Amino acid sequence: MPQKSTTNRLFLWSAMLAALVAYPAVAGAQQSGAANPESCFAAWAATRGFALGAPRQSTPTPDGKSVLFLRSSARDTSLGLYEYSLATHAERALALPASGPEHLSVQEKALRERTRMTLTGITDFALSETGGRVLIAQGPKLATIDLPGSASHPVPGDGWIAPILSPDGTAIAGVRDNDVHVVDLATGADTRLTTGGTDTVTNGLVDFAAAEELERAAGLWWSPDNTHLLYERADSTGVERHFIADPGHPQQPPVEFRYPRAGTPNAKLRLGLIARTGGPTTWIDWDHDTYPYVARVVWRKDGPLTLVLLTREQTRELVVTVDPATGKTTRLLSETDSAWLNISPEYDLAGAGGAKPLPYWLPGGQSFLWAAERHGIWQLELRHADGTLDHAVTPPGTPFIALDDVDPATGSLIFTGRPDHIDTALYRVSLSGGADPAPLVDTPGLHFANAGENQHTILTDRVALADGTAGTLLLDTAGRTLATLPSRAEPPPHMPEVEFTTAGALQFDTAIIRPQFFLRGKSYPVVLAVYAGPGVKTVFRTPRAFLEDQCLADEGFVVVALDGRGTPGRDRDFERATKFDLIDLPLQDQVDGLQSLEKRYPEMDPSRVGVEGWSFGGYFTAMATIRRPDIFRVGVAGAPVVDFDDYDTAYTERYLGLPAAHPEAYAKSNVLTYAAKLARPLLIMHGLTDDNVYFENTVKLTQALIGAGKPYNLLLLPGTHLLPDPVLRARVDDTRAAFLKQNLK
């Protein structure tokens, strides 16, 4: 459920709009469907929020002389690979996307759904340790490029999933037909390393829970010396079978998914070590029953193979090292939290991809860096090789977000920190601690750094600043700007004029977006654009995060977003206040915040307030519309989770516990508990083939509303949790705006 990009608060839905079904019908839908194709919503959708054409995944090469990055054109989702030279300040194309449609397997589509990847073309690349070879992936086909040239060499075979380049660049490992293969790039020889792969027993692929909720994207890792591979074997035989049919294509059979609902079995995981030339697997030994989740795998040349394991309730975390020869594990450290543990952060809100995974072993393997929030905020720590604490590297006054670079020669590191609740900044601090971090780049707004590997002279900083500036800067390690990576993105025709403030007694971070031609003294209806759920913060000091909200505001609304309790970015207690109850405090906080704003801003009409959101925001919208009709006159709920018994284990159990142990938490957080009280107009939007928030959630809600004799409105999207088609996306936004306007006259 958590969004993978917090700066874009609504999902980019990847399906097609087929029909508008209403009970009764949505008034004005046909009129809104005739919207100008270059309306505000249309331009936003066609450019993906004016982000298409901007450099993505910008990564310095190991020699520090250039930067590789992916980029499309301004209204094209097909990515190519480019190199920017620091010496010449010029770019060149290394690989352009092939023409024609992509043909992806069900597994590859599912993996892209987990990472919210809706772009096409060359969607990923990897550099060898020296930077002399680049692996590029375009759908199931792979190729390599030998730098400094640009000639492309296809990798033998097709149907590759999750490919990885060996550190020395001599081989590629990947998954084909659910088994691990290695291709020697010098000879083209393909060696199948594992056997027994099936649709329910996969080797080398990440399991659903880790990919969707633990933000672990890999299920296959090279050893630092290039001789072995570690692979995940996931057995989902005991996981519930779900079948998703596409009503738009009834001649096609349903697609089977193994989906672990709360309280039901997860996939059973094992981690195995195998030589790149083949042979027997050495299985890693740990207490699988107590620690079923593998949250992180770190295997660097400076330290041992290290695992971060979690209990099912996610209240205990165990870090262990592994002896590759025997598979034996040794306890390094553990963390506990009575509510739940957040995993050590890897800051990647904008696809920067540069955060160093933790634990991070330092040269010599005698110490490592670790992060914890046991004192209420995230702090980076230096620990001895046996796991004992040496000292805190970052102070409590500068909350740690991500480790960006470690330079052993200077004894310092660069990290992303939070100077306040709604900005990020880059800092340098000594490994020895003691002194306050020195700001490297602290321009108000958001910063996403990437220093690449094996060099400490340059880094990229993908920015979305408070003045509306956006781009990817190339910096030296003193924070000086050396260049700006070339962008083809269209500039927005009008930058939102967002007022950042706080609301309510607890000073909730708040953004207010008014119409472009706002008239003081005039009363406006208010729309609460909401997420309000765990793991996602919506208010950052960057106007670009509110471009779509500006489109909605320009329809004649004042749009408000605020972060109440249960959302991250402040401290441990603020975030964990919603344990065992995902609705009561969040709903009260949003209402309190709105009411405090209405007292301060006379343009906000408290008698005309609507609410809208997607995913958890859709859940919140349904609850708010039903439970607080005194506040909200209308709601638009996208893909709402209705019954958390139907949502996945790793997310739901983290916040509500196990269903059998905490049935009252599930009942309290269930929309069906209150559905019969609906008294305000509610528009529900949902993709029929959604494999994240299954359509059964909306089916249950509509059945309950029909049974209670309550009218509702339904917009059917025959697709998944995403909708990349720009025309259809704009029509959905038009319909949403028309429904809000109709009911907030």
Secondary structure, DSSP 8 states (H G I E B T S, - for coil): ---S-TTS-S---EE---EEEEES--TTHHHHHT--TTSHHHHHHHTTTTTTTS-EEEEE-TTSSEEEEEE--TT--EEEEEEEETTTTEEEEEE---SS-----HHHHHHHHHHT---EES-EEEE-TTSSEEEEEETTEEEEEETTS--EEE-S-S--EEEEE-TTSSEEEEEETTEEEEEETTT--EEE------SSEEESS--HHHHHHS----SEEE-TTSSEEEEEEEE-TTS-EEEE--TT-TTS--EEEE--BTTS---EEEEEEEETT----EE----TTT--EEEEEE--TTS-EEEEEE-TTSSEEEEEEE-TTT--EEEEEEEE-SS---------TTS------SSEE-TTSSEEEEEE-TTSS-EEEEEETTS-EEEESS-TTS-EEEEEEEETTTTEEEEEEEEETTEEEEEEEETT--S--EEEE--SEEEEEE--SS--SEEEEEEEETTS-EEEEEEETTS-EEEE--------SS---EEEEEETTTTEEEEEE--TT--TT--EEEEEE----TT-----S-GGGGHHHHHHHTTT-EEEEEE-TT-SSS-HHHHHTTTT-SSHHHHHHHHHHHHHHHHH-TTEEEEEEEEEEETHHHHHHHHHHHH-TTT-SEEEEES----GGGSBHHHHHHHH--TTT-HHHHHHT-GGGTGGG--S-EEEEEETT-SSS-THHHHHHHHHHHHTT--EEEEEESEEEEE--HHHHHHHHHHHHHHHHHH--
